[in-house]
Amino acid sequence: MCSTRTRPLSISPRRRPTPTRRRTSGRASSFLFMGAAQGLRNPRGHGGDLDTDGVEAAEMLSLASLLMRALDRAENQLALQPPDLDTAGEWDEDAPGSLDLIAVAEAAMPELKATIEEMAACLTKFGEVTEAYSPKITAAAQNPSMAARLAVIQAFANELKPPAQRFRELSAEYVGQMVDLNGGIDAMTHLQPFDEMTPEEQSDFRDLAESVKYLRDSSVEGIGAADFMSRGFQDVAKLSTALKKPSADLREGVRQMQSVQHYNDEWVQAFIDLGVLEATSTS
């Protein structure tokens, strides 16, 4: 049930400077910013609590200050220069086209769907264990020995911990995948008007839009089920401290999923604005 998958890479269309040296420098700066965001910011913004001492925090702030200074310098230089076009007045030939962007997003979508499916399996397992132990807990309550009661609760907690912990881990993966995918979908929905695409591009774009809508609907259903289960288990968790860890994992997983749910709504709305999806698709 617990598998490890590679997270999809984000994509961002951009015009590259013509001179080789400027292109290389620009790509290096891009990777530097990506590394800082994914290696420093994202684990703290979407993951669990990380122990960061004062010295390390100061170093991170210094790096952030350096990156912001480099960004200001680049913006000032860009304002003084004309757009970098090739000799035909078109975009750089190496820039990804709409089909390229759609293909990358389509490749990333199954990863996200697989994460959602595994999370659903964790919730199912959590529910099955809870249901199986319900009569055992009721019977143990009749036992005058408190140690015997706690033994049942401890066994219950031990079986809940793996699916609850995995659900929390998958929620963190889900957040990262949503953030990565957002860059690609945002680029595609602003790259080219839908009515200017070729029939082949329009067909692929519609398929992608339907996949995004399915993803949004599945997420809404999954988050609702997870939130309902989490709230219902809070009273059960009061029986013993042994149950607090799986309860907290479940609750944190729900919180992480809810934190990026707005992406789904924004993607669907973007496709509606482009005329790819009907407005009724949001209902």
For each residue, the residues with C-beta under 8 A, 3 or more apart:
1: 118 121 122 125 163 166
2: 118 162 166
3: 118
4:
5: 111 114 115 173
6: 111
7: 111 173 176 177 180
8: 104 107 108 111 112 177 180 181
9: 104 180
10: 179 180 181 182 183 184
11: 96 101 104 105 183 184 187
12: 183 187
13: 95 96 101 187 191
14: 95
15: 83 84 85 91 92 95
16: 23 26 27 84 92 94 95
17: 22 23 26 84
18: 22 23 84 86 92
19: 22 23
20: 23 24
21: 24 25
22: 17 18 19 25 26
23: 16 17 18 19 20 26 27
24: 20 21 27 28
25: 21 22 28 29
26: 16 17 22 23 29 30
27: 16 23 24 30 31
28: 24 25 31 32
29: 25 26 32 33 70 74
30: 26 27 33 34
31: 27 28 34 35
32: 28 29 35 36 67
33: 29 30 36 37 67 71
34: 30 31 37 38
35: 31 32 38 39
36: 32 33 39 40 41 63 64 67
37: 33 34 40 41 42
38: 34 35 41 42
39: 35 36 42 43
40: 36 37 43 44 60 63
41: 36 37 38 44 45
42: 37 38 39 45 46 47 176 179
43: 39 40 46 47 50
44: 40 41 47 50 52
45: 41 42
46: 42 43 172 175 176 179 256 259
47: 42 43 44 50 172
48: 172 252
49:
50: 43 44 47
51:
52: 44 56 57 60
53: 56 57
54: 57 58
55: 58 59
56: 52 53 59 60
57: 52 53 54 60 61
58: 54 55 61 62
59: 55 56 62 63
60: 40 52 56 57 63 64
61: 57 58 64 65
62: 58 59 65 66
63: 36 40 59 60 66 67
64: 36 60 61 67 68
65: 61 62 68 69
66: 62 63 69 70
67: 32 33 36 63 64 70 71
68: 64 65 71 72
69: 65 66 72 73
70: 29 66 67 73 74
71: 33 67 68 74 75
72: 68 69 75 76
73: 69 70 76 77
74: 29 70 71 77 78
75: 71 72 78 79
76: 72 73 79 80
77: 73 74 80 81
78: 74 75 81
79: 75 76
80: 76 77
81: 77 78 84
82:
83: 15
84: 15 16 17 18 81 92
85: 15 88 89 90 91 92
86: 18 89 90 91 92 93
87:
88: 85
89: 85 86
90: 85 86 93
91: 15 85 86 95
92: 15 16 18 84 85 86 95
93: 86 90
94: 16
95: 13 14 15 16 91 92
96: 11 13 100 101 104
97: 100 101
98: 101 102 188 191 192 197 201 205
99: 102 103 200 201 204
100: 96 97 103 104
101: 11 13 96 97 98 104 105 184 187 188 191
102: 98 99 105 106 188 201 204 205 208
103: 99 100 106 107
104: 8 9 11 96 100 101 107 108 184
105: 11 101 102 108 109 181 184 185 188 208
106: 102 103 109 204 207 208 211
107: 8 103 104 110 111
108: 8 104 105 111 112 177 180 181 184
109: 105 106 112 113 181 208 211 212 215
110: 107 113 114
111: 5 6 7 8 107 108 114 115 177
112: 8 108 109 115 116 174 177 178 181 215
113: 109 110 116 117 215 218
114: 5 110 111 117 118
115: 5 111 112 118 119 170 173 174 177
116: 112 113 119 120 174 215 218 219 222
117: 113 114 120 121
118: 1 2 3 114 115 121 122 166 170
119: 115 116 122 123 167 170 171 174 222 226 253
120: 116 117 123 124 222 225
121: 1 117 118 124 125
122: 1 118 119 125 126 163 164 166 167 170
123: 119 120 126 127 163 167 222 225 226 229
124: 120 121 127 128
125: 1 121 122 128 129 163
126: 122 123 129 130 160 163 164 167 229 246 250
127: 123 124 130 131 229
128: 124 125 131 132
129: 125 126 132 133 156 159 160 163
130: 126 127 133 134 160 233 236
131: 127 128 134
132: 128 129 136
133: 129 130 136 137 152 155 156 159
134: 130 131 137 138
135: 138 139
136: 132 133 139 140 152 156
137: 133 134 140 141 152 153 156 239
138: 134 135 141 142
139: 135 136 142 143
140: 136 137 143 148 149 151 152 153
141: 137 138 149
142: 138 139
143: 139 140 148 149
144:
145: 148 149
146: 149 150
147: 150 151
148: 140 143 145 151 152
149: 140 141 143 145 146 152 153
150: 146 147 153 154 240 242
151: 140 147 148 154 155
152: 133 136 137 140 148 149 155 156
153: 137 140 149 150 156 157 239 240 242 243
154: 150 151 157 158 240 242
155: 133 151 152 158 159
156: 129 133 136 137 152 153 159 160 242 243
157: 153 154 160 161 240 242 243 245 246
158: 154 155 161
159: 129 133 155 156 162
160: 126 129 130 156 157 163 164 243 246
161: 157 158 164 165 245 246 249
162: 2 159 165 166
163: 1 122 123 125 126 129 160 166 167
164: 122 126 160 161 167 168 245 246 247 249 250 253
165: 161 162 168 169 246 249
166: 1 2 118 122 162 163 169 170
167: 119 122 123 126 163 164 170 171 226 249 250 253
168: 164 165 171 172 249 250 252 253 256
169: 165 166 172 173
170: 115 118 119 122 166 167 173 174 253
171: 119 167 168 174 175 252 253 254 256 257
172: 46 47 48 168 169 175 176 256
173: 5 7 115 169 170 176 177
174: 112 115 116 119 170 171 177 178 256 257 260
175: 46 171 172 178 179 256 257 259 260
176: 7 42 46 172 173 179 180
177: 7 8 108 111 112 115 173 174 180 181
178: 112 174 175 181 182 260 263 264
179: 10 42 46 175 176 182 183 260 263
180: 7 8 9 10 108 176 177 183 184
181: 8 10 105 108 109 112 177 178 184 185 263
182: 10 178 179 185 186 263 267
183: 10 11 12 179 180 186 187
184: 10 11 101 104 105 108 180 181 187 188
185: 105 181 182 188 189 212 267 270
186: 182 183 189 190 270
187: 11 12 13 101 183 184 190 191
188: 98 101 102 105 184 185 191 205 208
189: 185 186 267 270 271 273 274
190: 186 187
191: 13 98 101 187 188
192: 98 196 197 201
193: 196 197 274
194: 197 202 205 274 275 276
195: 275
196: 192 193
197: 98 192 193 194 201 202 205
198: 201 202
199: 202 203
200: 99 203 204
201: 98 99 102 192 197 198 204 205
202: 194 197 198 199 205 206
203: 199 200 206 207
204: 99 102 106 200 201 207 208
205: 98 102 188 194 197 201 202 208 209 276
206: 202 203 209 210 276
207: 106 203 204 210 211
208: 102 105 106 109 188 204 205 211 212
209: 205 206 212 213 271 276 277
210: 206 207 213 214 277
211: 106 109 207 208 214 215
212: 109 185 208 209 215 216 264 267 268 271
213: 209 210 216 217 268 271 277 281
214: 210 211 217 218
215: 109 112 113 116 211 212 218 219 264
216: 212 213 219 220 264 265 267 268
217: 213 214 220 221
218: 113 116 214 215 221 222
219: 116 215 216 222 223 257 261 264
220: 216 217 223 224 261 264
221: 217 218 224 225
222: 116 119 120 123 218 219 225 226 257
223: 219 220 226 227 254 257 258 261
224: 220 221 227 228
225: 120 123 221 222 228 229
226: 119 123 167 222 223 229 230 250 253 254 257
227: 223 224 230 231 254 258
228: 224 225 231 232
229: 123 126 127 225 226 232 233 250
230: 226 227 233 234 247 250 251 254
231: 227 228 234
232: 228 229 235 236
233: 130 229 230 236 237 246 247 250
234: 230 231 237 238 247 251
235: 232 238
236: 130 232 233 239 243 247
237: 233 234 240 243 244 246 247
238: 234 235 243
239: 137 153 236 243
240: 150 153 154 157 237 243 244
241: 244
242: 150 153 154 156 157 245
243: 153 156 157 160 236 237 238 239 240 246 247
244: 237 240 241 247 248
245: 157 161 164 242 248 249
246: 126 157 160 161 164 165 233 237 243 249 250
247: 164 230 233 234 236 237 243 244 250 251
248: 244 245 251 252
249: 161 164 165 167 168 245 246 252 253
250: 126 164 167 168 226 229 230 233 246 247 253 254
251: 230 234 247 248 254 255
252: 48 168 171 248 249 255 256
253: 119 164 167 168 170 171 226 249 250 256 257
254: 171 223 226 227 230 250 251 257 258
255: 251 252 258 259
256: 46 168 171 172 174 175 252 253 259 260
257: 171 174 175 219 222 223 226 253 254 260 261
258: 223 227 254 255 261
259: 46 175 255 256
260: 174 175 178 179 256 257 263
261: 219 220 223 257 258 264 265
262: 265 266
263: 178 179 181 182 260 266 267
264: 178 212 215 216 219 220 261 267 268
265: 216 261 262 268 269 282
266: 262 263 269 270
267: 182 185 189 212 216 263 264 270 271
268: 212 213 216 264 265 271 272 277 281 282
269: 265 266 272 273 282
270: 185 186 189 266 267 273 274
271: 189 209 212 213 267 268 274 276 277 281
272: 268 269 275 276 277 278 279 281 282
273: 189 269 270
274: 189 193 194 270 271
275: 194 195 272
276: 194 205 206 209 271 272
277: 209 210 213 268 271 272 281
278: 272 281
279: 272 282
280: 283
281: 213 268 271 272 277 278
282: 265 268 269 272 279
283: 280
